[in-house]
Amino acid sequence: MVLVAFAALMAVHFAVTFAFPGADLITHLLLAGVAAASLVVGLVALTLRGDGGAPVAAPELSFATALLALGVAAVVVGAMAGRWLVLIGAGMAAFGVAGLVREGR
């Protein structure tokens, strides 16, 4: 269901790009391709789902891992955006590492 919602979001972005006269053809094609591909994959995933849509427990998910990944991503983006984002990302990554150390015990 998430991929179908993402396809709808990309379709809206595709439609909005026509409001900007400076948008290239490649911009339109990329957004349309992402929308179409994610819609197809999402529909295939919904039809092949064997559990009847029941929620599945995922005990292996870790908030600390996600925080570490977001921190690293913020540091990388901060290389372009500025030192303020690098510092925020480094703090997030530090908390993520601390959480992983705590989970490891």
PDB file as gemmi writes it, atoms N, CA and C in Angstrom:
CRYST1    1.000    1.000    1.000  90.00  90.00  90.00 P 1                      
ATOM      1  N   MET A   1       0.816  -1.190   0.000  1.00  0.00           N  
ATOM      2  CA  MET A   1       0.000   0.000   0.000  1.00  0.00           C  
ATOM      3  C   MET A   1       0.866   1.263   0.000  1.00  0.00           C  
ATOM      4  N   VAL A   2       2.027   1.175   0.625  1.00  0.00           N  
ATOM      5  CA  VAL A   2       2.917   2.327   0.689  1.00  0.00           C  
ATOM      6  C   VAL A   2       3.423   2.694  -0.700  1.00  0.00           C  
ATOM      7  N   LEU A   3       3.742   1.687  -1.507  1.00  0.00           N  
ATOM      8  CA  LEU A   3       4.233   1.971  -2.851  1.00  0.00           C  
ATOM      9  C   LEU A   3       3.155   2.604  -3.729  1.00  0.00           C  
ATOM     10  N   VAL A   4       1.928   2.214  -3.536  1.00  0.00           N  
ATOM     11  CA  VAL A   4       0.834   2.814  -4.301  1.00  0.00           C  
ATOM     12  C   VAL A   4       0.650   4.275  -3.881  1.00  0.00           C  
ATOM     13  N   ALA A   5       0.764   4.540  -2.584  1.00  0.00           N  
ATOM     14  CA  ALA A   5       0.676   5.928  -2.111  1.00  0.00           C  
ATOM     15  C   ALA A   5       1.853   6.751  -2.638  1.00  0.00           C  
ATOM     16  N   PHE A   6       3.050   6.145  -2.662  1.00  0.00           N  
ATOM     17  CA  PHE A   6       4.212   6.839  -3.207  1.00  0.00           C  
ATOM     18  C   PHE A   6       4.016   7.120  -4.698  1.00  0.00           C  
ATOM     19  N   ALA A   7       3.412   6.180  -5.416  1.00  0.00           N  
ATOM     20  CA  ALA A   7       3.131   6.392  -6.834  1.00  0.00           C  
ATOM     21  C   ALA A   7       2.170   7.560  -7.025  1.00  0.00           C  
ATOM     22  N   ALA A   8       1.176   7.661  -6.164  1.00  0.00           N  
ATOM     23  CA  ALA A   8       0.240   8.787  -6.248  1.00  0.00           C  
ATOM     24  C   ALA A   8       0.955  10.106  -5.973  1.00  0.00           C  
ATOM     25  N   LEU A   9       1.852  10.115  -4.996  1.00  0.00           N  
ATOM     26  CA  LEU A   9       2.613  11.325  -4.698  1.00  0.00           C  
ATOM     27  C   LEU A   9       3.489  11.728  -5.884  1.00  0.00           C  
ATOM     28  N   MET A  10       4.148  10.775  -6.496  1.00  0.00           N  
ATOM     29  CA  MET A  10       4.988  11.072  -7.657  1.00  0.00           C  
ATOM     30  C   MET A  10       4.150  11.535  -8.848  1.00  0.00           C  
ATOM     31  N   ALA A  11       2.942  10.994  -8.975  1.00  0.00           N  
ATOM     32  CA  ALA A  11       2.057  11.442 -10.042  1.00  0.00           C  
ATOM     33  C   ALA A  11       1.640  12.900  -9.828  1.00  0.00           C  
ATOM     34  N   VAL A  12       1.410  13.274  -8.575  1.00  0.00           N  
ATOM     35  CA  VAL A  12       1.091  14.672  -8.271  1.00  0.00           C  
ATOM     36  C   VAL A  12       2.290  15.561  -8.596  1.00  0.00           C  
ATOM     37  N   HIS A  13       3.488  15.112  -8.242  1.00  0.00           N  
ATOM     38  CA  HIS A  13       4.685  15.893  -8.567  1.00  0.00           C  
ATOM     39  C   HIS A  13       4.859  16.006 -10.080  1.00  0.00           C  
ATOM     40  N   PHE A  14       4.580  14.927 -10.780  1.00  0.00           N  
ATOM     41  CA  PHE A  14       4.650  14.950 -12.240  1.00  0.00           C  
ATOM     42  C   PHE A  14       3.687  15.994 -12.803  1.00  0.00           C  
ATOM     43  N   ALA A  15       2.477  16.044 -12.268  1.00  0.00           N  
ATOM     44  CA  ALA A  15       1.493  17.011 -12.752  1.00  0.00           C  
ATOM     45  C   ALA A  15       1.902  18.443 -12.415  1.00  0.00           C  
ATOM     46  N   VAL A  16       2.495  18.628 -11.244  1.00  0.00           N  
ATOM     47  CA  VAL A  16       2.877  19.969 -10.822  1.00  0.00           C  
ATOM     48  C   VAL A  16       4.018  20.516 -11.684  1.00  0.00           C  
ATOM     49  N   THR A  17       4.881  19.658 -12.197  1.00  0.00           N  
ATOM     50  CA  THR A  17       6.012  20.150 -12.988  1.00  0.00           C  
ATOM     51  C   THR A  17       5.571  20.852 -14.264  1.00  0.00           C  
ATOM     52  N   PHE A  18       4.366  20.600 -14.715  1.00  0.00           N  
ATOM     53  CA  PHE A  18       3.890  21.287 -15.913  1.00  0.00           C  
ATOM     54  C   PHE A  18       3.602  22.766 -15.649  1.00  0.00           C  
ATOM     55  N   ALA A  19       3.503  23.134 -14.375  1.00  0.00           N  
ATOM     56  CA  ALA A  19       3.280  24.540 -14.035  1.00  0.00           C  
ATOM     57  C   ALA A  19       4.557  25.361 -14.178  1.00  0.00           C  
ATOM     58  N   PHE A  20       5.697  24.684 -14.259  1.00  0.00           N  
ATOM     59  CA  PHE A  20       6.985  25.363 -14.365  1.00  0.00           C  
ATOM     60  C   PHE A  20       7.490  25.277 -15.797  1.00  0.00           C  
ATOM     61  N   PRO A  21       7.566  26.394 -16.490  1.00  0.00           N  
ATOM     62  CA  PRO A  21       7.965  26.347 -17.902  1.00  0.00           C  
ATOM     63  C   PRO A  21       9.430  25.948 -18.098  1.00  0.00           C  
ATOM     64  N   GLY A  22      10.256  26.058 -17.080  1.00  0.00           N  
ATOM     65  CA  GLY A  22      11.666  25.721 -17.233  1.00  0.00           C  
ATOM     66  C   GLY A  22      11.972  24.248 -17.030  1.00  0.00           C  
ATOM     67  N   ALA A  23      10.956  23.434 -16.717  1.00  0.00           N  
ATOM     68  CA  ALA A  23      11.188  22.009 -16.479  1.00  0.00           C  
ATOM     69  C   ALA A  23      11.505  21.304 -17.795  1.00  0.00           C  
ATOM     70  N   ASP A  24      12.571  20.516 -17.777  1.00  0.00           N  
ATOM     71  CA  ASP A  24      12.988  19.787 -18.975  1.00  0.00           C  
ATOM     72  C   ASP A  24      12.116  18.559 -19.196  1.00  0.00           C  
ATOM     73  N   LEU A  25      12.275  17.982 -20.373  1.00  0.00           N  
ATOM     74  CA  LEU A  25      11.573  16.739 -20.687  1.00  0.00           C  
ATOM     75  C   LEU A  25      12.032  15.617 -19.777  1.00  0.00           C  
ATOM     76  N   ILE A  26      13.326  15.592 -19.441  1.00  0.00           N  
ATOM     77  CA  ILE A  26      13.841  14.530 -18.583  1.00  0.00           C  
ATOM     78  C   ILE A  26      13.206  14.581 -17.199  1.00  0.00           C  
ATOM     79  N   THR A  27      12.887  15.768 -16.717  1.00  0.00           N  
ATOM     80  CA  THR A  27      12.218  15.906 -15.419  1.00  0.00           C  
ATOM     81  C   THR A  27      10.849  15.255 -15.456  1.00  0.00           C  
ATOM     82  N   HIS A  28      10.109  15.533 -16.504  1.00  0.00           N  
ATOM     83  CA  HIS A  28       8.773  14.931 -16.652  1.00  0.00           C  
ATOM     84  C   HIS A  28       8.875  13.420 -16.782  1.00  0.00           C  
ATOM     85  N   LEU A  29       9.818  12.963 -17.594  1.00  0.00           N  
ATOM     86  CA  LEU A  29       9.944  11.522 -17.820  1.00  0.00           C  
ATOM     87  C   LEU A  29      10.395  10.784 -16.560  1.00  0.00           C  
ATOM     88  N   LEU A  30      11.308  11.371 -15.803  1.00  0.00           N  
ATOM     89  CA  LEU A  30      11.761  10.715 -14.575  1.00  0.00           C  
ATOM     90  C   LEU A  30      10.628  10.581 -13.558  1.00  0.00           C  
ATOM     91  N   LEU A  31       9.878  11.645 -13.353  1.00  0.00           N  
ATOM     92  CA  LEU A  31       8.779  11.576 -12.391  1.00  0.00           C  
ATOM     93  C   LEU A  31       7.687  10.623 -12.862  1.00  0.00           C  
ATOM     94  N   ALA A  32       7.382  10.650 -14.141  1.00  0.00           N  
ATOM     95  CA  ALA A  32       6.373   9.731 -14.665  1.00  0.00           C  
ATOM     96  C   ALA A  32       6.850   8.285 -14.572  1.00  0.00           C  
ATOM     97  N   GLY A  33       8.122   8.053 -14.852  1.00  0.00           N  
ATOM     98  CA  GLY A  33       8.662   6.698 -14.760  1.00  0.00           C  
ATOM     99  C   GLY A  33       8.664   6.169 -13.337  1.00  0.00           C  
ATOM    100  N   VAL A  34       9.035   7.013 -12.393  1.00  0.00           N  
ATOM    101  CA  VAL A  34       9.018   6.592 -10.988  1.00  0.00           C  
ATOM    102  C   VAL A  34       7.598   6.299 -10.539  1.00  0.00           C  
ATOM    103  N   ALA A  35       6.658   7.146 -10.936  1.00  0.00           N  
ATOM    104  CA  ALA A  35       5.256   6.924 -10.566  1.00  0.00           C  
ATOM    105  C   ALA A  35       4.743   5.621 -11.159  1.00  0.00           C  
ATOM    106  N   ALA A  36       5.028   5.378 -12.427  1.00  0.00           N  
ATOM    107  CA  ALA A  36       4.543   4.158 -13.076  1.00  0.00           C  
ATOM    108  C   ALA A  36       5.197   2.910 -12.488  1.00  0.00           C  
ATOM    109  N   ALA A  37       6.511   2.965 -12.291  1.00  0.00           N  
ATOM    110  CA  ALA A  37       7.211   1.788 -11.774  1.00  0.00           C  
ATOM    111  C   ALA A  37       6.778   1.448 -10.355  1.00  0.00           C  
ATOM    112  N   SER A  38       6.639   2.464  -9.503  1.00  0.00           N  
ATOM    113  CA  SER A  38       6.226   2.177  -8.131  1.00  0.00           C  
ATOM    114  C   SER A  38       4.771   1.732  -8.067  1.00  0.00           C  
ATOM    115  N   LEU A  39       3.943   2.217  -8.960  1.00  0.00           N  
ATOM    116  CA  LEU A  39       2.560   1.744  -9.009  1.00  0.00           C  
ATOM    117  C   LEU A  39       2.510   0.273  -9.415  1.00  0.00           C  
ATOM    118  N   VAL A  40       3.269  -0.096 -10.429  1.00  0.00           N  
ATOM    119  CA  VAL A  40       3.277  -1.489 -10.882  1.00  0.00           C  
ATOM    120  C   VAL A  40       3.805  -2.409  -9.780  1.00  0.00           C  
ATOM    121  N   VAL A  41       4.917  -2.033  -9.174  1.00  0.00           N  
ATOM    122  CA  VAL A  41       5.493  -2.869  -8.110  1.00  0.00           C  
ATOM    123  C   VAL A  41       4.546  -2.938  -6.912  1.00  0.00           C  
ATOM    124  N   GLY A  42       3.922  -1.832  -6.570  1.00  0.00           N  
ATOM    125  CA  GLY A  42       2.981  -1.831  -5.460  1.00  0.00           C  
ATOM    126  C   GLY A  42       1.773  -2.703  -5.713  1.00  0.00           C  
ATOM    127  N   LEU A  43       1.229  -2.659  -6.928  1.00  0.00           N  
ATOM    128  CA  LEU A  43       0.081  -3.499  -7.258  1.00  0.00           C  
ATOM    129  C   LEU A  43       0.457  -4.973  -7.296  1.00  0.00           C  
ATOM    130  N   VAL A  44       1.631  -5.279  -7.810  1.00  0.00           N  
ATOM    131  CA  VAL A  44       2.090  -6.669  -7.811  1.00  0.00           C  
ATOM    132  C   VAL A  44       2.275  -7.163  -6.375  1.00  0.00           C  
ATOM    133  N   ALA A  45       2.855  -6.334  -5.536  1.00  0.00           N  
ATOM    134  CA  ALA A  45       3.054  -6.722  -4.139  1.00  0.00           C  
ATOM    135  C   ALA A  45       1.719  -6.930  -3.429  1.00  0.00           C  
ATOM    136  N   LEU A  46       0.726  -6.110  -3.746  1.00  0.00           N  
ATOM    137  CA  LEU A  46      -0.585  -6.290  -3.120  1.00  0.00           C  
ATOM    138  C   LEU A  46      -1.273  -7.558  -3.584  1.00  0.00           C  
ATOM    139  N   THR A  47      -1.107  -7.911  -4.851  1.00  0.00           N  
ATOM    140  CA  THR A  47      -1.764  -9.116  -5.347  1.00  0.00           C  
ATOM    141  C   THR A  47      -1.055 -10.386  -4.903  1.00  0.00           C  
ATOM    142  N   LEU A  48       0.244 -10.333  -4.678  1.00  0.00           N  
ATOM    143  CA  LEU A  48       0.987 -11.521  -4.266  1.00  0.00           C  
ATOM    144  C   LEU A  48       1.056 -11.687  -2.756  1.00  0.00           C  
ATOM    145  N   ARG A  49       0.466 -10.792  -2.039  1.00  0.00           N  
ATOM    146  CA  ARG A  49       0.506 -10.849  -0.576  1.00  0.00           C  
ATOM    147  C   ARG A  49      -0.279 -12.065  -0.097  1.00  0.00           C  
ATOM    148  N   GLY A  50       0.380 -12.944   0.618  1.00  0.00           N  
ATOM    149  CA  GLY A  50      -0.244 -14.191   1.019  1.00  0.00           C  
ATOM    150  C   GLY A  50      -0.863 -14.194   2.398  1.00  0.00           C  
ATOM    151  N   ASP A  51      -0.628 -13.205   3.219  1.00  0.00           N  
ATOM    152  CA  ASP A  51      -1.115 -13.222   4.597  1.00  0.00           C  
ATOM    153  C   ASP A  51      -2.486 -12.584   4.764  1.00  0.00           C  
ATOM    154  N   GLY A  52      -3.089 -12.163   3.695  1.00  0.00           N  
ATOM    155  CA  GLY A  52      -4.417 -11.566   3.779  1.00  0.00           C  
ATOM    156  C   GLY A  52      -4.416 -10.157   4.332  1.00  0.00           C  
ATOM    157  N   GLY A  53      -3.276  -9.533   4.387  1.00  0.00           N  
ATOM    158  CA  GLY A  53      -3.208  -8.166   4.862  1.00  0.00           C  
ATOM    159  C   GLY A  53      -3.072  -8.030   6.363  1.00  0.00           C  
ATOM    160  N   ALA A  54      -2.835  -9.148   7.057  1.00  0.00           N  
ATOM    161  CA  ALA A  54      -2.688  -9.080   8.505  1.00  0.00           C  
ATOM    162  C   ALA A  54      -1.375  -8.397   8.866  1.00  0.00           C  
ATOM    163  N   PRO A  55      -1.371  -7.605   9.934  1.00  0.00           N  
ATOM    164  CA  PRO A  55      -0.117  -6.966  10.342  1.00  0.00           C  
ATOM    165  C   PRO A  55       0.899  -8.008  10.803  1.00  0.00           C  
ATOM    166  N   VAL A  56       2.160  -7.737  10.513  1.00  0.00           N  
ATOM    167  CA  VAL A  56       3.232  -8.661  10.849  1.00  0.00           C  
ATOM    168  C   VAL A  56       4.146  -7.990  11.873  1.00  0.00           C  
ATOM    169  N   ALA A  57       4.446  -8.701  12.942  1.00  0.00           N  
ATOM    170  CA  ALA A  57       5.363  -8.167  13.948  1.00  0.00           C  
ATOM    171  C   ALA A  57       6.779  -8.208  13.390  1.00  0.00           C  
ATOM    172  N   ALA A  58       7.522  -7.144  13.606  1.00  0.00           N  
ATOM    173  CA  ALA A  58       8.897  -7.060  13.130  1.00  0.00           C  
ATOM    174  C   ALA A  58       9.804  -6.771  14.318  1.00  0.00           C  
ATOM    175  N   PRO A  59      10.174  -7.797  15.067  1.00  0.00           N  
ATOM    176  CA  PRO A  59      10.957  -7.556  16.278  1.00  0.00           C  
ATOM    177  C   PRO A  59      12.400  -7.147  16.012  1.00  0.00           C  
ATOM    178  N   GLU A  60      12.871  -7.297  14.793  1.00  0.00           N  
ATOM    179  CA  GLU A  60      14.254  -6.992  14.481  1.00  0.00           C  
ATOM    180  C   GLU A  60      14.474  -5.538  14.080  1.00  0.00           C  
ATOM    181  N   LEU A  61      13.441  -4.714  14.152  1.00  0.00           N  
ATOM    182  CA  LEU A  61      13.589  -3.307  13.803  1.00  0.00           C  
ATOM    183  C   LEU A  61      14.256  -2.554  14.945  1.00  0.00           C  
ATOM    184  N   SER A  62      15.103  -1.620  14.602  1.00  0.00           N  
ATOM    185  CA  SER A  62      15.861  -0.900  15.607  1.00  0.00           C  
ATOM    186  C   SER A  62      15.775   0.598  15.341  1.00  0.00           C  
ATOM    187  N   PHE A  63      15.298   1.332  16.327  1.00  0.00           N  
ATOM    188  CA  PHE A  63      15.253   2.789  16.211  1.00  0.00           C  
ATOM    189  C   PHE A  63      16.660   3.366  16.123  1.00  0.00           C  
ATOM    190  N   ALA A  64      17.595   2.756  16.848  1.00  0.00           N  
ATOM    191  CA  ALA A  64      18.971   3.255  16.854  1.00  0.00           C  
ATOM    192  C   ALA A  64      19.610   3.136  15.469  1.00  0.00           C  
ATOM    193  N   THR A  65      19.329   2.070  14.761  1.00  0.00           N  
ATOM    194  CA  THR A  65      19.870   1.910  13.417  1.00  0.00           C  
ATOM    195  C   THR A  65      19.327   2.979  12.484  1.00  0.00           C  
ATOM    196  N   ALA A  66      18.029   3.239  12.575  1.00  0.00           N  
ATOM    197  CA  ALA A  66      17.428   4.278  11.741  1.00  0.00           C  
ATOM    198  C   ALA A  66      17.991   5.653  12.092  1.00  0.00           C  
ATOM    199  N   LEU A  67      18.211   5.909  13.372  1.00  0.00           N  
ATOM    200  CA  LEU A  67      18.771   7.186  13.789  1.00  0.00           C  
ATOM    201  C   LEU A  67      20.200   7.350  13.285  1.00  0.00           C  
ATOM    202  N   LEU A  68      20.979   6.277  13.328  1.00  0.00           N  
ATOM    203  CA  LEU A  68      22.342   6.328  12.813  1.00  0.00           C  
ATOM    204  C   LEU A  68      22.338   6.611  11.308  1.00  0.00           C  
ATOM    205  N   ALA A  69      21.455   5.955  10.577  1.00  0.00           N  
ATOM    206  CA  ALA A  69      21.377   6.176   9.130  1.00  0.00           C  
ATOM    207  C   ALA A  69      20.959   7.606   8.810  1.00  0.00           C  
ATOM    208  N   LEU A  70      19.987   8.127   9.538  1.00  0.00           N  
ATOM    209  CA  LEU A  70      19.570   9.514   9.311  1.00  0.00           C  
ATOM    210  C   LEU A  70      20.686  10.490   9.665  1.00  0.00           C  
ATOM    211  N   GLY A  71      21.441  10.184  10.705  1.00  0.00           N  
ATOM    212  CA  GLY A  71      22.557  11.043  11.084  1.00  0.00           C  
ATOM    213  C   GLY A  71      23.635  11.075  10.018  1.00  0.00           C  
ATOM    214  N   VAL A  72      23.965   9.911   9.472  1.00  0.00           N  
ATOM    215  CA  VAL A  72      24.969   9.849   8.403  1.00  0.00           C  
ATOM    216  C   VAL A  72      24.471  10.598   7.173  1.00  0.00           C  
ATOM    217  N   ALA A  73      23.193  10.421   6.841  1.00  0.00           N  
ATOM    218  CA  ALA A  73      22.637  11.139   5.696  1.00  0.00           C  
ATOM    219  C   ALA A  73      22.671  12.650   5.920  1.00  0.00           C  
ATOM    220  N   ALA A  74      22.382  13.082   7.137  1.00  0.00           N  
ATOM    221  CA  ALA A  74      22.423  14.512   7.435  1.00  0.00           C  
ATOM    222  C   ALA A  74      23.840  15.059   7.335  1.00  0.00           C  
ATOM    223  N   VAL A  75      24.838  14.266   7.745  1.00  0.00           N  
ATOM    224  CA  VAL A  75      26.228  14.709   7.615  1.00  0.00           C  
ATOM    225  C   VAL A  75      26.603  14.860   6.145  1.00  0.00           C  
ATOM    226  N   VAL A  76      26.168  13.912   5.327  1.00  0.00           N  
ATOM    227  CA  VAL A  76      26.485  13.980   3.891  1.00  0.00           C  
ATOM    228  C   VAL A  76      25.818  15.192   3.250  1.00  0.00           C  
ATOM    229  N   VAL A  77      24.543  15.412   3.550  1.00  0.00           N  
ATOM    230  CA  VAL A  77      23.847  16.569   2.998  1.00  0.00           C  
ATOM    231  C   VAL A  77      24.427  17.856   3.570  1.00  0.00           C  
ATOM    232  N   GLY A  78      24.890  17.790   4.821  1.00  0.00           N  
ATOM    233  CA  GLY A  78      25.483  18.951   5.457  1.00  0.00           C  
ATOM    234  C   GLY A  78      26.759  19.412   4.789  1.00  0.00           C  
ATOM    235  N   ALA A  79      27.418  18.525   4.066  1.00  0.00           N  
ATOM    236  CA  ALA A  79      28.609  18.929   3.322  1.00  0.00           C  
ATOM    237  C   ALA A  79      28.251  20.017   2.310  1.00  0.00           C  
ATOM    238  N   MET A  80      27.029  19.990   1.838  1.00  0.00           N  
ATOM    239  CA  MET A  80      26.585  21.008   0.889  1.00  0.00           C  
ATOM    240  C   MET A  80      25.806  22.135   1.580  1.00  0.00           C  
ATOM    241  N   ALA A  81      25.037  21.778   2.601  1.00  0.00           N  
ATOM    242  CA  ALA A  81      24.156  22.755   3.237  1.00  0.00           C  
ATOM    243  C   ALA A  81      24.873  23.637   4.255  1.00  0.00           C  
ATOM    244  N   GLY A  82      25.855  23.089   4.929  1.00  0.00           N  
ATOM    245  CA  GLY A  82      26.570  23.900   5.903  1.00  0.00           C  
ATOM    246  C   GLY A  82      26.927  23.148   7.161  1.00  0.00           C  
ATOM    247  N   ARG A  83      27.781  23.779   7.952  1.00  0.00           N  
ATOM    248  CA  ARG A  83      28.294  23.143   9.159  1.00  0.00           C  
ATOM    249  C   ARG A  83      27.189  22.848  10.163  1.00  0.00           C  
ATOM    250  N   TRP A  84      26.158  23.668  10.210  1.00  0.00           N  
ATOM    251  CA  TRP A  84      25.079  23.462  11.164  1.00  0.00           C  
ATOM    252  C   TRP A  84      24.429  22.092  10.982  1.00  0.00           C  
ATOM    253  N   LEU A  85      24.237  21.668   9.723  1.00  0.00           N  
ATOM    254  CA  LEU A  85      23.612  20.371   9.484  1.00  0.00           C  
ATOM    255  C   LEU A  85      24.589  19.231   9.739  1.00  0.00           C  
ATOM    256  N   VAL A  86      25.870  19.467   9.487  1.00  0.00           N  
ATOM    257  CA  VAL A  86      26.882  18.456   9.812  1.00  0.00           C  
ATOM    258  C   VAL A  86      26.877  18.188  11.307  1.00  0.00           C  
ATOM    259  N   LEU A  87      26.797  19.237  12.115  1.00  0.00           N  
ATOM    260  CA  LEU A  87      26.801  19.064  13.567  1.00  0.00           C  
ATOM    261  C   LEU A  87      25.532  18.358  14.054  1.00  0.00           C  
ATOM    262  N   ILE A  88      24.399  18.714  13.495  1.00  0.00           N  
ATOM    263  CA  ILE A  88      23.156  18.035  13.867  1.00  0.00           C  
ATOM    264  C   ILE A  88      23.232  16.563  13.475  1.00  0.00           C  
ATOM    265  N   GLY A  89      23.712  16.283  12.264  1.00  0.00           N  
ATOM    266  CA  GLY A  89      23.847  14.905  11.816  1.00  0.00           C  
ATOM    267  C   GLY A  89      24.831  14.113  12.652  1.00  0.00           C  
ATOM    268  N   ALA A  90      25.923  14.744  13.043  1.00  0.00           N  
ATOM    269  CA  ALA A  90      26.899  14.065  13.895  1.00  0.00           C  
ATOM    270  C   ALA A  90      26.292  13.723  15.253  1.00  0.00           C  
ATOM    271  N   GLY A  91      25.491  14.624  15.791  1.00  0.00           N  
ATOM    272  CA  GLY A  91      24.805  14.340  17.045  1.00  0.00           C  
ATOM    273  C   GLY A  91      23.820  13.199  16.920  1.00  0.00           C  
ATOM    274  N   MET A  92      23.071  13.200  15.832  1.00  0.00           N  
ATOM    275  CA  MET A  92      22.134  12.099  15.598  1.00  0.00           C  
ATOM    276  C   MET A  92      22.878  10.778  15.459  1.00  0.00           C  
ATOM    277  N   ALA A  93      23.977  10.792  14.719  1.00  0.00           N  
ATOM    278  CA  ALA A  93      24.757   9.575  14.530  1.00  0.00           C  
ATOM    279  C   ALA A  93      25.336   9.099  15.857  1.00  0.00           C  
ATOM    280  N   ALA A  94      25.782  10.027  16.701  1.00  0.00           N  
ATOM    281  CA  ALA A  94      26.324   9.648  18.005  1.00  0.00           C  
ATOM    282  C   ALA A  94      25.250   8.989  18.872  1.00  0.00           C  
ATOM    283  N   PHE A  95      24.049   9.549  18.872  1.00  0.00           N  
ATOM    284  CA  PHE A  95      22.961   8.923  19.622  1.00  0.00           C  
ATOM    285  C   PHE A  95      22.595   7.562  19.034  1.00  0.00           C  
ATOM    286  N   GLY A  96      22.667   7.436  17.712  1.00  0.00           N  
ATOM    287  CA  GLY A  96      22.404   6.145  17.082  1.00  0.00           C  
ATOM    288  C   GLY A  96      23.428   5.099  17.475  1.00  0.00           C  
ATOM    289  N   VAL A  97      24.696   5.475  17.490  1.00  0.00           N  
ATOM    290  CA  VAL A  97      25.749   4.545  17.909  1.00  0.00           C  
ATOM    291  C   VAL A  97      25.561   4.167  19.379  1.00  0.00           C  
ATOM    292  N   ALA A  98      25.240   5.150  20.219  1.00  0.00           N  
ATOM    293  CA  ALA A  98      25.003   4.851  21.631  1.00  0.00           C  
ATOM    294  C   ALA A  98      23.824   3.890  21.803  1.00  0.00           C  
ATOM    295  N   GLY A  99      22.800   4.079  21.001  1.00  0.00           N  
ATOM    296  CA  GLY A  99      21.659   3.163  21.056  1.00  0.00           C  
ATOM    297  C   GLY A  99      22.029   1.765  20.604  1.00  0.00           C  
ATOM    298  N   LEU A 100      22.867   1.658  19.586  1.00  0.00           N  
ATOM    299  CA  LEU A 100      23.309   0.332  19.136  1.00  0.00           C  
ATOM    300  C   LEU A 100      24.170  -0.348  20.190  1.00  0.00           C  
ATOM    301  N   VAL A 101      25.018   0.422  20.863  1.00  0.00           N  
ATOM    302  CA  VAL A 101      25.835  -0.150  21.940  1.00  0.00           C  
ATOM    303  C   VAL A 101      24.928  -0.649  23.056  1.00  0.00           C  
ATOM    304  N   ARG A 102      23.915   0.131  23.375  1.00  0.00           N  
ATOM    305  CA  ARG A 102      22.963  -0.269  24.426  1.00  0.00           C  
ATOM    306  C   ARG A 102      22.192  -1.518  24.024  1.00  0.00           C  
ATOM    307  N   GLU A 103      21.770  -1.610  22.745  1.00  0.00           N  
ATOM    308  CA  GLU A 103      21.056  -2.787  22.284  1.00  0.00           C  
ATOM    309  C   GLU A 103      21.953  -4.022  22.275  1.00  0.00           C  
ATOM    310  N   GLY A 104      23.260  -3.813  22.097  1.00  0.00           N  
ATOM    311  CA  GLY A 104      24.176  -4.933  22.030  1.00  0.00           C  
ATOM    312  C   GLY A 104      24.409  -5.619  23.367  1.00  0.00           C  
ATOM    313  N   ARG A 105      24.086  -4.959  24.452  1.00  0.00           N  
ATOM    314  CA  ARG A 105      24.309  -5.556  25.777  1.00  0.00           C  
ATOM    315  C   ARG A 105      23.289  -6.566  26.131  1.00  0.00           C  
TER     316      ARG A 105                                                      
END                                                                             
